[in-house]
Amino acid sequence: MLAFLQDSPAGAHVAYSPDSTNRYLKATLLPGEVRVSLTVLVGGMPATLDRRRMDKNLDGQIDAAEAQAFGARMLAELAPALAVTVDGHAATGWTVSDVGLGTMTVGGGPFSIDLTLTQPYPDPTAAAHQLVLEDRTVVPAPGESEVRVEESPGVRVSESHLADATGGIELRFPFLGNPAAPGEREIVARFTVDAELRPQSGHRSVWLVAAILGAVALAGGTLLLRGRPSGRYTGS
């Protein structure tokens, strides 16, 4: 849950519900990458059912292995429905960063699950980038859902809106329930990175040439060593 709460604006509403599951998806735009986090808050009633499912040995306790297995199952269910594209490249590699059970018992009450994803820019020297983001997840007893696009120092949004809108800048998109159809909640954000925060293409070329020359020198040295006698006496 910390992934979404960190640096949240004062007006953000992130809370458990007594009888539903809430979802909060946040994309943080950084100078070299986009970091995306999904926080799922499982409220009282659905949490009771999920905790019972976690307790495989029926001892009333949820151990670390059972919590990890539940996190892996949620990752497999949710990740395919989280569409993230950065500069035309589909991002993959979602991981479970936390299963926040609090009390490790079947009767422990509401809990949270955090998934995270990091996608570097295909060309980090580019000034402008585009993010396409959509939460297509479907959960039992769905409550509120929110998608948020977040700037960072030196990174500024020039356009952010639902895909079917003509333009504008919106950074927070609230929804209720599960999406009715694919594409309904797709968000397009365009943004720029300040020049001083981007690596310069010339610098990259210098490092690339240096790396190639270093590799050639190393290969040449290896060949010279192979051509020398070993110095060991093998007998006649």
Backbone as CSV, one residue per row, in Angstrom:
resi,resn,N_x,N_y,N_z,CA_x,CA_y,CA_z,C_x,C_y,C_z
1,MET,0.818,-1.203,0.000,0.000,0.000,0.000,0.857,1.260,0.000
2,LEU,2.068,1.160,0.529,2.968,2.307,0.578,3.309,2.811,-0.812
3,ALA,3.315,1.928,-1.808,3.679,2.337,-3.167,2.756,3.422,-3.679
4,PHE,1.483,3.345,-3.337,0.542,4.347,-3.837,0.476,5.559,-2.920
5,LEU,0.603,5.326,-1.619,0.475,6.440,-0.692,1.649,7.407,-0.741
6,GLN,2.832,6.915,-1.132,4.005,7.773,-1.157,3.811,8.923,-2.131
7,ASP,4.021,10.135,-1.633,3.898,11.363,-2.437,2.488,11.588,-2.965
8,SER,1.476,11.001,-2.311,0.100,11.232,-2.748,-0.310,12.657,-2.431
9,PRO,-1.096,13.291,-3.329,-1.589,14.627,-3.028,-2.564,14.579,-1.872
10,ALA,-2.745,15.725,-1.212,-3.574,15.760,-0.007,-4.996,15.314,-0.273
11,GLY,-5.496,15.541,-1.502,-6.880,15.206,-1.788,-7.124,13.780,-2.210
12,ALA,-6.055,12.987,-2.337,-6.229,11.616,-2.813,-6.996,10.795,-1.790
13,HIS,-7.919,9.977,-2.261,-8.735,9.148,-1.382,-8.343,7.703,-1.582
14,VAL,-7.569,7.171,-0.640,-7.116,5.795,-0.704,-7.546,5.124,0.582
15,ALA,-8.485,4.173,0.489,-9.026,3.605,1.721,-9.601,2.220,1.483
16,TYR,-9.655,1.454,2.577,-10.337,0.164,2.541,-11.848,0.387,2.542
17,SER,-12.562,-0.577,1.989,-14.017,-0.580,2.021,-14.465,-1.798,2.830
18,PRO,-15.555,-1.698,3.567,-15.985,-2.850,4.367,-16.455,-4.049,3.544
19,ASP,-16.883,-3.809,2.310,-17.481,-4.919,1.564,-17.020,-5.015,0.112
20,SER,-15.908,-4.338,-0.236,-15.468,-4.374,-1.634,-13.950,-4.286,-1.718
21,THR,-13.452,-4.428,-2.953,-12.017,-4.352,-3.236,-11.741,-3.113,-4.075
22,ASN,-10.845,-2.262,-3.584,-10.491,-1.033,-4.290,-9.122,-1.178,-4.948
23,ARG,-8.962,-0.512,-6.100,-7.699,-0.592,-6.853,-7.186,0.803,-7.182
24,TYR,-5.865,0.961,-7.050,-5.229,2.258,-7.303,-3.976,2.031,-8.138
25,LEU,-3.994,2.545,-9.352,-2.874,2.391,-10.279,-2.194,3.748,-10.452
26,LYS,-0.869,3.772,-10.258,-0.132,5.026,-10.363,1.061,4.850,-11.284
27,ALA,1.228,5.803,-12.213,2.399,5.843,-13.089,3.203,7.083,-12.745
28,THR,4.447,6.880,-12.299,5.332,7.988,-11.967,6.312,8.194,-13.109
29,LEU,6.315,9.385,-13.673,7.151,9.711,-14.822,8.482,10.252,-14.316
30,LEU,9.544,9.527,-14.569,10.876,9.892,-14.095,11.786,10.244,-15.278
31,PRO,12.923,10.873,-15.045,13.786,11.275,-16.167,14.242,10.128,-17.051
32,GLY,14.435,8.919,-16.499,14.940,7.818,-17.307,14.015,6.644,-17.461
33,GLU,12.847,6.689,-16.812,11.962,5.528,-16.822,10.579,5.899,-16.311
34,VAL,9.653,4.979,-16.503,8.321,5.086,-15.917,8.179,3.982,-14.875
35,ARG,7.781,4.353,-13.674,7.524,3.368,-12.632,6.026,3.296,-12.388
36,VAL,5.496,2.096,-12.436,4.057,1.893,-12.290,3.813,1.010,-11.074
37,SER,2.839,1.378,-10.283,2.483,0.573,-9.117,0.973,0.372,-9.071
38,LEU,0.575,-0.821,-8.693,-0.837,-1.125,-8.468,-0.999,-1.522,-7.011
39,THR,-1.883,-0.831,-6.310,-2.228,-1.185,-4.942,-3.668,-1.676,-4.924
40,VAL,-3.861,-2.883,-4.421,-5.194,-3.476,-4.294,-5.517,-3.547,-2.810
41,LEU,-6.592,-2.892,-2.408,-7.034,-2.913,-1.018,-8.252,-3.821,-0.915
42,VAL,-8.069,-4.950,-0.268,-9.134,-5.944,-0.143,-9.871,-5.675,1.163
43,GLY,-11.129,-5.265,1.042,-11.915,-4.868,2.202,-12.391,-6.037,3.052
44,GLY,-13.133,-5.717,4.103,-13.492,-6.679,5.135,-14.073,-8.000,4.658
45,MET,-15.192,-7.953,3.939,-15.860,-9.187,3.542,-15.034,-10.010,2.554
46,PRO,-14.565,-9.427,1.445,-13.731,-10.228,0.537,-12.414,-10.654,1.180
47,ALA,-11.889,-9.865,2.123,-10.647,-10.236,2.799,-10.831,-11.496,3.632
48,THR,-11.970,-11.632,4.267,-12.244,-12.831,5.062,-12.210,-14.079,4.195
49,LEU,-12.823,-13.999,3.015,-12.835,-15.144,2.102,-11.432,-15.450,1.586
50,ASP,-10.687,-14.413,1.222,-9.334,-14.624,0.700,-8.408,-15.192,1.772
51,ARG,-8.526,-14.735,2.990,-7.672,-15.248,4.060,-7.953,-16.740,4.307
52,ARG,-9.182,-17.130,4.202,-9.500,-18.556,4.359,-8.877,-19.381,3.239
53,ARG,-8.860,-18.837,2.045,-8.242,-19.538,0.919,-6.725,-19.634,1.090
54,MET,-6.134,-18.613,1.686,-4.681,-18.635,1.912,-4.274,-19.741,2.883
55,ASP,-5.110,-20.007,3.862,-4.776,-20.937,4.948,-4.918,-22.382,4.469
56,LYS,-3.918,-22.859,3.728,-3.995,-24.178,3.108,-3.994,-25.313,4.131
57,ASN,-3.270,-25.137,5.240,-3.212,-26.227,6.225,-4.272,-26.110,7.316
58,LEU,-5.143,-25.114,7.172,-6.311,-24.961,8.056,-5.942,-24.863,9.539
59,ASP,-4.832,-24.179,9.829,-4.447,-24.016,11.238,-4.852,-22.650,11.797
60,GLY,-5.547,-21.856,10.976,-5.984,-20.541,11.422,-4.926,-19.460,11.297
61,GLN,-3.704,-19.852,10.918,-2.610,-18.915,10.745,-2.226,-18.834,9.261
62,ILE,-1.660,-17.712,8.867,-1.158,-17.550,7.493,0.350,-17.364,7.598
63,ASP,1.083,-18.374,7.170,2.540,-18.272,7.268,3.110,-17.585,6.022
64,ALA,4.429,-17.366,6.033,5.074,-16.632,4.939,4.896,-17.331,3.606
65,ALA,4.971,-18.662,3.593,4.837,-19.412,2.342,3.422,-19.266,1.775
66,GLU,2.423,-19.306,2.653,1.039,-19.158,2.194,0.792,-17.753,1.658
67,ALA,1.355,-16.740,2.314,1.209,-15.371,1.830,1.912,-15.193,0.486
68,GLN,3.095,-15.782,0.348,3.837,-15.682,-0.911,3.082,-16.364,-2.045
69,ALA,2.503,-17.517,-1.763,1.741,-18.236,-2.785,0.525,-17.429,-3.226
70,PHE,-0.123,-16.774,-2.274,-1.280,-15.945,-2.624,-0.843,-14.762,-3.484
71,GLY,0.278,-14.142,-3.116,0.792,-13.034,-3.920,1.099,-13.459,-5.340
72,ALA,1.701,-14.641,-5.497,2.024,-15.144,-6.839,0.748,-15.394,-7.641
73,ARG,-0.280,-15.908,-6.981,-1.548,-16.157,-7.676,-2.202,-14.847,-8.116
74,MET,-2.159,-13.838,-7.248,-2.727,-12.541,-7.610,-1.940,-11.892,-8.750
75,LEU,-0.621,-12.051,-8.729,0.208,-11.525,-9.818,-0.195,-12.157,-11.145
76,ALA,-0.384,-13.466,-11.156,-0.759,-14.167,-12.387,-2.134,-13.730,-12.886
77,GLU,-3.024,-13.373,-11.972,-4.371,-12.958,-12.362,-4.421,-11.502,-12.826
78,LEU,-3.673,-10.629,-12.154,-3.795,-9.199,-12.410,-2.875,-8.672,-13.509
79,ALA,-1.631,-9.147,-13.537,-0.640,-8.571,-14.460,-1.072,-8.598,-15.930
80,PRO,-1.671,-9.695,-16.432,-2.059,-9.678,-17.854,-3.092,-8.612,-18.204
81,ALA,-3.792,-8.099,-17.196,-4.825,-7.092,-17.453,-4.336,-5.672,-17.198
82,LEU,-3.041,-5.512,-16.933,-2.467,-4.187,-16.731,-1.630,-3.838,-17.962
83,ALA,-2.170,-2.996,-18.820,-1.522,-2.670,-20.093,-0.716,-1.386,-19.941
84,VAL,0.593,-1.498,-20.167,1.491,-0.346,-20.072,2.370,-0.324,-21.323
85,THR,2.323,0.769,-22.058,3.151,0.925,-23.254,3.897,2.245,-23.156
86,VAL,5.220,2.183,-23.309,6.053,3.376,-23.225,6.758,3.572,-24.562
87,ASP,6.456,4.674,-25.229,7.055,4.992,-26.535,6.883,3.828,-27.518
88,GLY,5.710,3.227,-27.500,5.406,2.149,-28.434,5.881,0.778,-28.009
89,HIS,6.570,0.661,-26.883,7.079,-0.618,-26.402,6.221,-1.111,-25.235
90,ALA,5.658,-2.306,-25.379,4.846,-2.883,-24.308,5.738,-3.279,-23.143
91,ALA,5.376,-2.846,-21.947,6.178,-3.126,-20.757,5.722,-4.428,-20.114
92,THR,6.676,-5.234,-19.693,6.392,-6.480,-18.983,7.309,-6.566,-17.765
93,GLY,7.041,-7.530,-16.906,7.910,-7.737,-15.752,7.326,-7.270,-14.433
94,TRP,6.003,-7.307,-14.307,5.375,-6.976,-13.033,5.880,-7.917,-11.936
95,THR,6.067,-7.373,-10.750,6.479,-8.176,-9.602,5.607,-7.818,-8.396
96,VAL,5.560,-8.722,-7.436,4.863,-8.461,-6.178,5.848,-7.786,-5.231
97,SER,5.552,-6.567,-4.831,6.440,-5.872,-3.899,6.014,-6.055,-2.451
98,ASP,4.733,-6.369,-2.234,4.284,-6.548,-0.853,2.916,-7.204,-0.811
99,VAL,2.754,-8.118,0.146,1.434,-8.617,0.524,1.247,-8.171,1.975
100,GLY,0.498,-7.096,2.152,0.388,-6.454,3.463,-0.756,-7.009,4.283
101,LEU,-0.503,-8.139,4.915,-1.566,-8.800,5.685,-1.759,-8.197,7.069
102,GLY,-0.740,-7.554,7.597,-0.865,-7.089,8.976,-0.864,-8.281,9.915
103,THR,-1.996,-8.578,10.501,-2.137,-9.746,11.368,-2.162,-11.010,10.520
104,MET,-1.270,-11.948,10.831,-1.105,-13.152,9.997,-2.040,-14.272,10.451
105,THR,-3.333,-13.957,10.471,-4.332,-14.956,10.855,-5.499,-14.897,9.880
106,VAL,-6.323,-15.937,9.933,-7.499,-15.982,9.051,-8.465,-14.853,9.378
107,GLY,-8.539,-14.459,10.635,-9.461,-13.399,11.032,-8.818,-12.030,11.085
108,GLY,-7.736,-11.829,10.340,-6.970,-10.586,10.435,-7.589,-9.360,9.805
109,GLY,-8.629,-9.515,9.006,-9.294,-8.350,8.437,-8.722,-7.906,7.098
110,PRO,-8.992,-6.661,6.686,-8.559,-6.151,5.379,-7.051,-6.245,5.198
111,PHE,-6.643,-6.343,3.932,-5.219,-6.397,3.630,-4.974,-5.768,2.260
112,SER,-3.694,-5.607,1.927,-3.337,-4.973,0.655,-2.342,-5.825,-0.119
113,ILE,-2.300,-5.603,-1.425,-1.327,-6.241,-2.313,-0.744,-5.143,-3.194
114,ASP,0.578,-5.127,-3.324,1.247,-4.135,-4.178,2.021,-4.839,-5.284
115,LEU,1.768,-4.408,-6.519,2.546,-4.855,-7.671,3.312,-3.652,-8.222
116,THR,4.504,-3.903,-8.752,5.296,-2.810,-9.316,5.903,-3.219,-10.652
117,LEU,6.163,-2.206,-11.469,6.754,-2.405,-12.796,7.606,-1.186,-13.128
118,THR,8.796,-1.406,-13.676,9.661,-0.317,-14.121,9.989,-0.501,-15.595
119,GLN,9.774,0.542,-16.388,10.045,0.486,-17.828,10.943,1.646,-18.232
120,PRO,12.222,1.386,-18.551,13.098,2.461,-19.045,12.632,2.938,-20.424
121,TYR,13.006,4.167,-20.775,12.670,4.688,-22.092,13.539,4.006,-23.149
122,PRO,12.956,3.603,-24.269,13.760,3.000,-25.345,14.904,3.905,-25.798
123,ASP,14.638,5.220,-25.843,15.683,6.184,-26.180,15.741,7.226,-25.054
124,PRO,16.630,7.050,-24.083,16.672,7.980,-22.947,17.135,9.380,-23.313
125,THR,17.683,9.562,-24.526,18.118,10.899,-24.948,16.967,11.720,-25.523
126,ALA,15.836,11.092,-25.801,14.703,11.797,-26.410,14.091,12.779,-25.413
127,ALA,13.622,13.895,-25.931,13.017,14.919,-25.072,11.568,14.582,-24.732
128,ALA,10.857,13.968,-25.664,9.433,13.716,-25.491,9.145,12.215,-25.455
129,HIS,8.170,11.840,-24.644,7.784,10.436,-24.508,6.266,10.316,-24.445
130,GLN,5.800,9.083,-24.648,4.366,8.812,-24.555,4.110,7.559,-23.721
131,LEU,3.143,7.651,-22.850,2.706,6.528,-22.024,1.251,6.217,-22.340
132,VAL,0.967,4.938,-22.595,-0.415,4.467,-22.739,-0.641,3.473,-21.621
133,LEU,-1.678,3.713,-20.837,-1.889,2.979,-19.595,-3.352,2.583,-19.474
134,GLU,-3.584,1.323,-19.095,-4.974,0.886,-18.898,-5.040,-0.218,-17.845
135,ASP,-5.966,-0.047,-16.915,-6.256,-1.066,-15.908,-7.506,-1.819,-16.347
136,ARG,-7.291,-3.033,-16.846,-8.416,-3.870,-17.291,-8.757,-4.942,-16.262
137,THR,-8.191,-4.849,-15.065,-8.399,-5.909,-14.076,-9.865,-6.016,-13.683
138,VAL,-10.260,-7.258,-13.421,-11.614,-7.552,-12.966,-11.500,-8.308,-11.645
139,VAL,-12.129,-7.769,-10.606,-12.052,-8.383,-9.277,-13.454,-8.638,-8.752
140,PRO,-13.603,-9.623,-7.869,-14.900,-9.831,-7.209,-15.209,-8.648,-6.286
141,ALA,-16.454,-8.334,-6.139,-16.894,-7.233,-5.265,-16.096,-5.958,-5.518
142,PRO,-16.080,-5.456,-6.762,-15.266,-4.265,-7.058,-15.847,-3.004,-6.429
143,GLY,-14.964,-2.182,-5.901,-15.376,-0.889,-5.361,-14.842,0.222,-6.240
144,GLU,-14.194,1.199,-5.622,-13.652,2.301,-6.415,-12.326,1.896,-7.044
145,SER,-12.002,2.599,-8.112,-10.750,2.370,-8.829,-10.227,3.727,-9.262
146,GLU,-8.902,3.860,-9.252,-8.312,5.141,-9.630,-7.018,4.906,-10.392
147,VAL,-6.810,5.705,-11.420,-5.542,5.717,-12.150,-4.982,7.127,-12.034
148,ARG,-3.689,7.189,-11.720,-3.066,8.492,-11.522,-1.750,8.566,-12.283
149,VAL,-1.529,9.690,-12.949,-0.274,9.985,-13.623,0.446,11.046,-12.804
150,GLU,1.697,10.782,-12.474,2.411,11.662,-11.549,3.702,12.186,-12.178
151,GLU,3.860,13.495,-12.182,5.094,14.109,-12.655,6.189,13.968,-11.597
152,SER,7.426,14.261,-11.998,8.547,14.319,-11.067,9.401,15.532,-11.448
153,PRO,10.341,15.941,-10.611,11.161,17.121,-10.954,11.847,16.977,-12.309
154,GLY,11.608,17.965,-13.171,12.203,17.953,-14.503,11.418,17.188,-15.543
155,VAL,10.302,16.594,-15.155,9.455,15.853,-16.092,8.073,16.491,-16.061
156,ARG,7.617,16.965,-17.208,6.368,17.721,-17.265,5.391,17.110,-18.270
157,VAL,4.152,16.959,-17.834,3.095,16.416,-18.690,2.572,17.519,-19.602
158,SER,2.507,17.227,-20.893,1.958,18.187,-21.856,0.536,17.804,-22.276
159,GLU,0.193,16.541,-22.059,-1.131,16.047,-22.450,-1.410,14.767,-21.674
160,SER,-2.609,14.646,-21.106,-2.967,13.433,-20.369,-4.488,13.347,-20.295
161,HIS,-5.038,12.284,-20.884,-6.496,12.183,-20.970,-6.889,10.759,-21.357
162,LEU,-8.168,10.472,-21.271,-8.667,9.203,-21.782,-8.424,9.137,-23.287
163,ALA,-8.195,7.938,-23.783,-7.805,7.778,-25.187,-8.854,8.309,-26.156
164,ASP,-10.120,8.256,-25.764,-11.164,8.717,-26.683,-11.440,10.218,-26.559
165,ALA,-10.676,10.921,-25.722,-10.825,12.375,-25.609,-9.912,13.065,-26.617
166,THR,-10.190,14.325,-26.905,-9.432,15.042,-27.929,-8.175,15.685,-27.377
167,GLY,-8.089,15.914,-26.085,-6.912,16.559,-25.521,-7.163,16.960,-24.089
168,GLY,-6.235,17.749,-23.546,-6.357,18.218,-22.176,-5.338,17.559,-21.268
169,ILE,-5.303,18.025,-20.021,-4.402,17.462,-19.017,-5.215,17.086,-17.780
170,GLU,-5.343,15.809,-17.564,-5.925,15.256,-16.336,-4.904,14.292,-15.759
171,LEU,-4.664,14.386,-14.458,-3.684,13.506,-13.827,-4.330,12.464,-12.914
172,ARG,-5.615,12.589,-12.668,-6.323,11.635,-11.796,-7.616,11.202,-12.483
173,PHE,-7.814,9.875,-12.528,-8.964,9.308,-13.237,-9.700,8.350,-12.296
174,PRO,-10.798,8.769,-11.685,-11.549,7.894,-10.783,-12.606,7.075,-11.532
175,PHE,-12.793,5.833,-11.113,-13.794,4.950,-11.702,-14.501,4.181,-10.588
176,LEU,-15.602,3.547,-10.952,-16.306,2.670,-10.026,-16.521,1.314,-10.693
177,GLY,-16.366,0.246,-9.913,-16.622,-1.094,-10.425,-15.556,-1.570,-11.395
178,ASN,-15.863,-2.675,-12.069,-14.967,-3.223,-13.082,-15.201,-2.541,-14.429
179,PRO,-14.193,-2.497,-15.303,-14.412,-1.919,-16.637,-15.417,-2.738,-17.427
180,ALA,-16.237,-2.043,-18.222,-17.267,-2.735,-19.001,-16.704,-3.372,-20.258
181,ALA,-15.634,-2.771,-20.813,-15.071,-3.284,-22.064,-13.625,-2.828,-22.192
182,PRO,-12.801,-3.585,-22.939,-11.410,-3.158,-23.170,-11.364,-1.797,-23.851
183,GLY,-10.431,-0.966,-23.431,-10.277,0.358,-24.013,-11.069,1.440,-23.320
184,GLU,-12.030,1.050,-22.499,-12.901,2.036,-21.846,-12.110,2.976,-20.930
185,ARG,-11.070,2.450,-20.287,-10.309,3.241,-19.324,-8.872,3.488,-19.779
186,GLU,-8.626,3.402,-21.049,-7.267,3.623,-21.563,-6.905,5.104,-21.462
187,ILE,-5.703,5.353,-20.980,-5.226,6.716,-20.765,-3.964,6.941,-21.599
188,VAL,-3.871,8.090,-22.223,-2.699,8.473,-23.013,-2.079,9.705,-22.372
189,ALA,-0.791,9.626,-22.070,-0.078,10.769,-21.498,1.167,11.058,-22.330
190,ARG,1.359,12.310,-22.664,2.574,12.748,-23.366,3.308,13.716,-22.447
191,PHE,4.630,13.589,-22.411,5.393,14.383,-21.451,6.811,14.590,-21.955
192,THR,7.496,15.553,-21.340,8.861,15.888,-21.740,9.803,15.812,-20.539
193,VAL,11.087,15.560,-20.842,12.131,15.512,-19.824,13.106,16.659,-20.091
194,ASP,13.418,17.420,-19.054,14.335,18.550,-19.209,15.688,18.085,-19.754
195,ALA,16.308,18.942,-20.562,17.552,18.581,-21.256,18.664,18.175,-20.289
196,GLU,18.767,18.870,-19.162,19.866,18.588,-18.243,19.722,17.238,-17.538
197,LEU,18.551,16.635,-17.627,18.319,15.333,-16.997,18.443,14.170,-17.974
198,ARG,18.660,14.480,-19.258,18.778,13.433,-20.269,20.238,13.190,-20.618
199,PRO,20.636,11.930,-20.819,22.001,11.680,-21.316,22.123,12.216,-22.730
200,GLN,23.269,12.776,-23.050,23.485,13.327,-24.387,23.938,12.231,-25.335
201,SER,23.410,12.242,-26.556,23.716,11.188,-27.518,25.211,11.120,-27.826
202,GLY,25.905,12.263,-27.854,27.339,12.267,-28.100,28.105,11.556,-27.011
203,HIS,27.670,11.765,-25.762,28.311,11.091,-24.638,28.113,9.592,-24.727
204,ARG,26.931,9.192,-25.141,26.669,7.757,-25.291,27.588,7.170,-26.358
205,SER,27.815,7.912,-27.454,28.673,7.409,-28.520,30.106,7.249,-28.042
206,VAL,30.577,8.221,-27.235,31.936,8.134,-26.714,32.098,6.893,-25.853
207,TRP,31.123,6.666,-24.979,31.202,5.479,-24.114,31.131,4.199,-24.925
208,LEU,30.312,4.202,-25.981,30.194,3.012,-26.816,31.511,2.717,-27.521
209,VAL,32.165,3.746,-28.087,33.450,3.556,-28.761,34.492,3.062,-27.770
210,ALA,34.506,3.651,-26.576,35.474,3.236,-25.557,35.272,1.776,-25.189
211,ALA,34.009,1.372,-25.066,33.730,-0.020,-24.716,34.195,-0.972,-25.814
212,ILE,33.978,-0.588,-27.084,34.401,-1.432,-28.203,35.922,-1.533,-28.249
213,LEU,36.617,-0.391,-28.092,38.078,-0.408,-28.108,38.632,-1.237,-26.957
214,GLY,37.977,-1.142,-25.794,38.417,-1.941,-24.659,38.269,-3.422,-24.920
215,ALA,37.151,-3.796,-25.555,36.923,-5.204,-25.869,37.945,-5.709,-26.879
216,VAL,38.264,-4.878,-27.888,39.263,-5.270,-28.893,40.623,-5.450,-28.246
217,ALA,41.016,-4.507,-27.370,42.308,-4.599,-26.698,42.390,-5.852,-25.838
218,LEU,41.299,-6.153,-25.144,41.279,-7.343,-24.308,41.413,-8.603,-25.141
219,ALA,40.703,-8.647,-26.281,40.789,-9.814,-27.156,42.199,-9.970,-27.713
220,GLY,42.840,-8.846,-28.104,44.200,-8.909,-28.621,45.184,-9.402,-27.584
221,GLY,45.024,-8.948,-26.334,45.891,-9.409,-25.271,45.738,-10.880,-25.000
222,THR,44.507,-11.364,-25.093,44.256,-12.792,-24.888,44.952,-13.624,-25.947
223,LEU,44.896,-13.151,-27.214,45.541,-13.890,-28.296,47.054,-13.926,-28.102
224,LEU,47.660,-12.798,-27.657,49.093,-12.769,-27.421,49.502,-13.744,-26.325
225,LEU,48.700,-13.801,-25.264,49.004,-14.720,-24.175,48.928,-16.163,-24.633
226,ARG,47.971,-16.444,-25.492,47.829,-17.825,-25.992,49.036,-18.230,-26.835
227,GLY,49.686,-17.229,-27.500,50.818,-17.539,-28.370,52.120,-17.741,-27.616
228,ARG,52.168,-17.421,-26.316,53.393,-17.558,-25.543,53.543,-18.973,-25.009
229,PRO,54.792,-19.433,-24.838,54.992,-20.740,-24.218,54.568,-20.683,-22.765
230,SER,54.112,-21.799,-22.266,53.574,-21.844,-20.919,54.649,-21.731,-19.857
231,GLY,55.912,-22.097,-20.169,56.964,-22.030,-19.165,57.063,-23.292,-18.328
232,ARG,56.144,-24.257,-18.562,56.188,-25.498,-17.772,57.069,-26.517,-18.464
233,TYR,57.810,-27.308,-17.679,58.663,-28.371,-18.212,57.804,-29.625,-18.374
234,THR,57.756,-30.130,-19.600,56.904,-31.307,-19.866,57.722,-32.541,-20.075
235,GLY,59.032,-32.402,-20.109,59.880,-33.579,-20.318,60.094,-33.845,-21.792
236,SER,61.055,-34.675,-22.097,61.392,-34.989,-23.496,60.845,-36.325,-23.891
